[in-house]
Amino acid sequence: MARGEVPIGVAQPQMNAMAARKDGYPVRDCLPEKTILVPEAVALLKGAPNEATGKIFLDWLFSMDGQKCVLNGRYFTARTDINFSKWEKEGVVMAKHAKKALGVDSFWDLKVGFIEYDLDLATKRWDEVNRYYEYEIYRKLGKLKSSLFLIEDVEEEIKVSKAKKVNVKRAEAKIKEARKLFEEDGAYAEARLAASKARALLVAP
């Protein structure tokens, strides 16, 4: 999106627009009427070692100096009493970009409603997505990689053979078939077989 290849990025954190502006891209945040709030939490765990040091760090993190570091680190601040225009005058580099990205002087000035979050539905969908990933991606990763690597190797071999004036028309047709089986049909075994046949056609076209 920042490079102008697509007009809009969906489900992008607001920080991305701020960071993109800092990098010289003329983008800005565009919120719907209702959205969700995803907090970037920080906490001191009960019973954690170095509790006193942790408390000192948290006190600093939520101080004005700490919050300026948060903003310069390309995250939005948690405090509600900050002002981007004021910080820009103080030399906080990211303040200008945050204001331009959001169109307001503070993250908390955004006029937006929040959708009603259905925790039970979200939990169900979370489990469904994880289950789908387990069966469709993770367990098939080896087959995916071996199929793709074979197809890419044969494609490269075809290019080399073509450069040597070898007739590769049948091999090209077969490797295109392998690509389709892999990318569109998800038939990995058939794709590997087609790629192997394409390689054989280079030897005996």
C-alpha positions as CSV (number, residue, x, y, z in Angstrom):
1,M,0.0,0.0,0.0
2,A,2.8,2.4,0.9
3,R,4.3,1.9,-2.5
4,G,1.1,2.6,-4.3
5,E,0.5,-0.9,-5.5
6,V,-2.9,-1.2,-3.8
7,P,-5.2,1.7,-2.7
8,I,-6.0,0.5,0.8
9,G,-4.8,-1.9,3.4
10,V,-7.4,-3.7,5.5
11,A,-7.0,-4.5,9.2
12,Q,-3.8,-2.4,9.4
13,P,-2.8,-1.1,12.9
14,Q,-2.9,2.7,13.0
15,M,0.8,2.6,13.9
16,N,1.6,1.4,10.4
17,A,0.3,4.6,8.9
18,M,2.4,6.7,11.3
19,A,5.5,4.6,10.5
20,A,4.9,4.8,6.8
21,R,4.6,8.6,6.9
22,K,7.9,8.7,8.8
23,D,9.4,6.7,5.9
24,G,8.1,9.2,3.4
25,Y,4.9,7.6,2.2
26,P,1.8,9.8,2.0
27,V,-0.7,7.5,3.7
28,R,-3.1,8.0,6.6
29,D,-5.4,6.1,8.8
30,C,-9.0,5.5,7.8
31,L,-11.2,4.1,10.5
32,P,-14.7,2.6,10.0
33,E,-17.6,3.9,12.2
34,K,-17.1,0.9,14.5
35,T,-14.0,-1.1,15.1
36,I,-12.2,-3.1,17.8
37,L,-9.5,-1.9,20.2
38,V,-6.4,-4.2,20.4
39,P,-4.4,-3.2,23.5
40,E,-0.6,-3.5,23.6
41,A,-0.5,-4.4,27.3
42,V,2.3,-4.1,29.8
43,A,2.1,-5.6,33.3
44,L,4.1,-6.6,36.4
45,L,3.6,-10.3,37.1
46,K,2.8,-11.3,40.7
47,G,5.8,-13.0,42.2
48,A,8.2,-12.0,39.4
49,P,11.8,-11.4,40.3
50,N,13.2,-7.9,40.5
51,E,9.8,-6.5,41.4
52,A,11.2,-3.2,42.6
53,T,13.1,-2.7,39.3
54,G,10.0,-3.6,37.3
55,K,8.0,-0.9,39.2
56,I,10.6,1.7,38.5
57,F,10.5,0.8,34.8
58,L,6.7,1.0,34.6
59,D,6.8,4.4,36.4
60,W,9.2,5.6,33.8
61,L,7.3,4.0,30.9
62,F,4.1,5.9,31.8
63,S,6.0,9.2,32.5
64,M,6.0,11.8,29.8
65,D,9.6,10.9,28.8
66,G,8.7,7.2,28.6
67,Q,5.6,7.9,26.5
68,K,7.7,10.0,24.1
69,C,10.0,7.0,23.7
70,V,7.0,4.9,23.0
71,L,5.9,7.2,20.3
72,N,9.3,7.5,18.8
73,G,9.4,3.7,18.8
74,R,6.4,3.9,16.4
75,Y,3.7,2.9,18.9
76,F,0.9,5.1,20.2
77,T,0.9,6.3,23.8
78,A,-1.3,5.1,26.5
79,R,-1.7,8.4,28.4
80,T,-4.7,10.5,27.6
81,D,-3.1,13.9,28.5
82,I,-0.6,14.1,25.6
83,N,-0.8,16.4,22.5
84,F,1.0,15.6,19.3
85,S,1.2,19.3,18.3
86,K,2.9,20.2,21.6
87,W,5.3,17.3,21.3
88,E,6.2,18.2,17.8
89,K,7.3,21.7,19.0
90,E,9.4,20.0,21.6
91,G,11.2,18.0,18.9
92,V,9.5,14.6,19.3
93,V,10.2,13.3,15.8
94,M,7.2,10.9,15.5
95,A,4.6,13.5,16.8
96,K,4.2,15.1,13.4
97,H,3.8,11.8,11.6
98,A,1.3,10.5,14.2
99,K,-0.8,13.6,13.8
100,K,-0.8,13.4,10.0
101,A,-1.6,9.7,10.1
102,L,-4.5,10.0,12.5
103,G,-5.8,13.5,11.7
104,V,-6.1,14.3,15.4
105,D,-3.9,15.5,18.1
106,S,-4.1,12.4,20.3
107,F,-5.0,8.8,19.8
108,W,-7.8,9.3,22.2
109,D,-9.3,12.1,20.2
110,L,-10.4,9.6,17.5
111,K,-14.2,9.6,17.1
112,V,-15.0,5.9,16.7
113,G,-17.4,3.4,18.2
114,F,-16.6,-0.2,19.2
115,I,-18.3,-3.3,18.1
116,E,-19.8,-5.7,20.7
117,Y,-17.2,-8.4,21.1
118,D,-18.6,-11.9,21.3
119,L,-16.0,-13.8,23.3
120,D,-17.7,-17.2,22.8
121,L,-17.9,-16.7,19.1
122,A,-14.3,-15.4,18.9
123,T,-13.1,-18.5,20.9
124,K,-14.9,-20.8,18.6
125,R,-13.4,-19.1,15.5
126,W,-10.0,-19.1,17.0
127,D,-10.2,-22.8,17.5
128,E,-11.5,-23.4,14.0
129,V,-8.7,-21.3,12.4
130,N,-6.0,-23.1,14.5
131,R,-7.5,-26.5,13.5
132,Y,-7.6,-25.5,9.8
133,Y,-4.0,-24.3,10.0
134,E,-2.9,-27.6,11.7
135,Y,-4.5,-29.8,9.1
136,E,-4.2,-27.7,5.9
137,I,-0.8,-26.0,6.4
138,Y,1.4,-27.4,9.2
139,R,0.9,-31.1,8.5
140,K,1.3,-30.5,4.8
141,L,4.3,-28.2,5.0
142,G,6.8,-30.9,4.0
143,K,4.7,-31.8,0.9
144,L,4.2,-28.1,0.1
145,K,7.9,-27.3,0.2
146,S,9.1,-30.4,-1.7
147,S,6.5,-29.9,-4.4
148,L,7.3,-26.2,-4.8
149,F,11.1,-26.8,-4.8
150,L,10.8,-29.5,-7.4
151,I,8.6,-27.3,-9.7
152,E,11.0,-24.4,-9.3
153,D,14.1,-26.6,-10.0
154,V,12.5,-28.0,-13.2
155,E,11.4,-24.5,-14.3
156,E,15.1,-23.4,-14.0
157,E,16.3,-26.4,-15.9
158,I,13.8,-25.6,-18.7
159,K,15.2,-22.1,-18.9
160,V,18.8,-23.4,-19.1
161,S,17.8,-25.9,-21.8
162,K,15.9,-23.3,-23.8
163,A,19.0,-21.1,-23.7
164,K,20.9,-24.0,-25.3
165,K,18.3,-24.1,-28.1
166,V,16.8,-27.4,-26.9
167,N,13.1,-28.0,-27.8
168,V,11.3,-27.5,-24.5
169,K,7.7,-27.0,-25.6
170,R,6.4,-30.3,-24.2
171,A,8.4,-29.8,-21.0
172,E,7.0,-26.2,-20.7
173,A,3.4,-27.5,-21.1
174,K,3.9,-30.2,-18.5
175,I,5.5,-27.8,-15.9
176,K,2.7,-25.4,-16.4
177,E,0.3,-28.2,-15.6
178,A,2.4,-28.9,-12.5
179,R,2.1,-25.3,-11.4
180,K,-1.7,-25.4,-11.9
181,L,-2.0,-28.6,-9.9
182,F,0.1,-27.1,-7.1
183,E,-1.3,-23.5,-7.0
184,E,-5.0,-23.9,-8.0
185,D,-5.9,-27.5,-7.2
186,G,-3.8,-28.2,-4.2
187,A,-2.9,-31.6,-5.7
188,Y,0.7,-31.8,-4.4
189,A,1.4,-35.5,-5.3
190,E,0.1,-35.0,-8.8
191,A,2.1,-31.7,-9.1
192,R,5.3,-33.5,-8.2
193,L,4.5,-36.2,-10.7
194,A,3.9,-33.7,-13.5
195,A,7.1,-31.8,-12.6
196,S,9.0,-35.1,-12.8
197,K,7.5,-35.8,-16.2
198,A,8.5,-32.3,-17.3
199,R,12.1,-33.1,-16.3
200,A,12.1,-36.4,-18.1
201,L,10.9,-34.6,-21.3
202,L,14.1,-32.5,-21.2
203,V,16.1,-35.6,-21.5
204,A,14.0,-37.2,-24.2
205,P,11.9,-34.5,-25.8
